[in-house]
Amino acid sequence: MIIQSQAISLKHLLTVESLSEAEVLGLIKRASEFKAGAKCVLPKEKYFVANLFFENSTRTHKSFEVAEKKLGLEVIEFDASTSSVQKGETLYDTVLTMSAIGVDAVVIRHSAEHYYNELVESKTIQCSVINGGDGSGQHPTQCLLDLMTIYQEFGYFEGLKVAIVGDLTHSRVAKSNMQMLKRLGAQVYFSGPLEWYDESFEVYGKYLAIDELVDKVDVMMMLRVQHERHVGNQQFSKEQYHQTYGLTLERAKRMLPHAIIMHPAPVNRDVELADSLVEGLQSRIVQQMTNGVYIRMAVLEAILNGKA
């Protein structure tokens, strides 16, 4: 599969379903160009962007910020803990304010699934919305950076065997990736606790125990156990989870020589995968974080092209 370079224009980025295959591949191509040193020429001299994060984040928040600064955008500071959110201001009114004062685009992470619906349906709010994660819903830019990492490794998607392993029902990363990987022709497999698996995933792939998968797949995509979404319902000790569902050193030895390990991070070391595998030879976790900056540059450029 050869990705052709093309100018992408987007009004919003809310879910991966909203993107065509051509747009996905075009964004990967543009991100790769940025990574190789390409410069961005935006339609206007000055754009304002605000990052509205209502849940904790390191990688997504800071890589968006780096991407914005690499593009020369004006980043408007926002901290929910010191904003009028503490006075009861709703998300809608926060975004309405940003739009009114001239912010062109907002990147939002929020605990409510589909929080973006009322924002993009508003006739008053004019700023574009980029979904930085909605509850247990979707995480489109994480999906794109994962796809970029896989493409850089293999150069194609058709027929690749990808295992998505772990806390599936609570993972917005899993939901975004399973949809787009299937659309691009990959064979998707699932593993992890059956309590965290949903039969609706079967339209995208097949569930197998991790010991049946580890020596068959090209990509082992491990998911973080989202402890914050299991409050009062901790079913596994860390050691029990690691030995039963995690990528242990023993399992890693059975991986195909060309296979890679991925994880959206933060990693619960010695839970989802053994500590020494995080930065091991087959790991692409650090590369994923690096690619996150460039894919977010490509998304921001597309959004600002759309505004023009």
Salt bridges, closest charged atoms under 4 A:
GLU21 OE1 - ARG183 NH2 3.35
GLU33 OE1 - ARG30 NH1 2.94
GLU55 OE1 - ARG172 NH1 3.23
GLU55 OE1 - ARG229 NH2 3.59
GLU65 OE1 - LYS62 NZ 3.46
GLU65 OE2 - LYS69 NZ 3.64
GLU153 OE1 - ARG284 NE 2.75
ASP167 OD1 - HIS170 ND1 2.84
ASP167 OD2 - HIS230 NE2 2.73
ASP211 OD1 - ARG251 NE 2.84
ASP211 OD1 - ARG254 NH1 3.43
ASP215 OD1 - LYS216 NZ 3.60
ASP215 OD2 - ARG254 NH2 3.39
ASP218 OD1 - HIS258 NE2 2.61
GLU228 OE2 - ARG224 NH2 2.74
GLU272 OE1 - HIS263 NE2 3.00
ASP275 OD1 - ARG269 NH1 2.56
GLU279 OE2 - ARG269 NH2 3.59
GLU301 OE1 - ARG30 NE 2.81
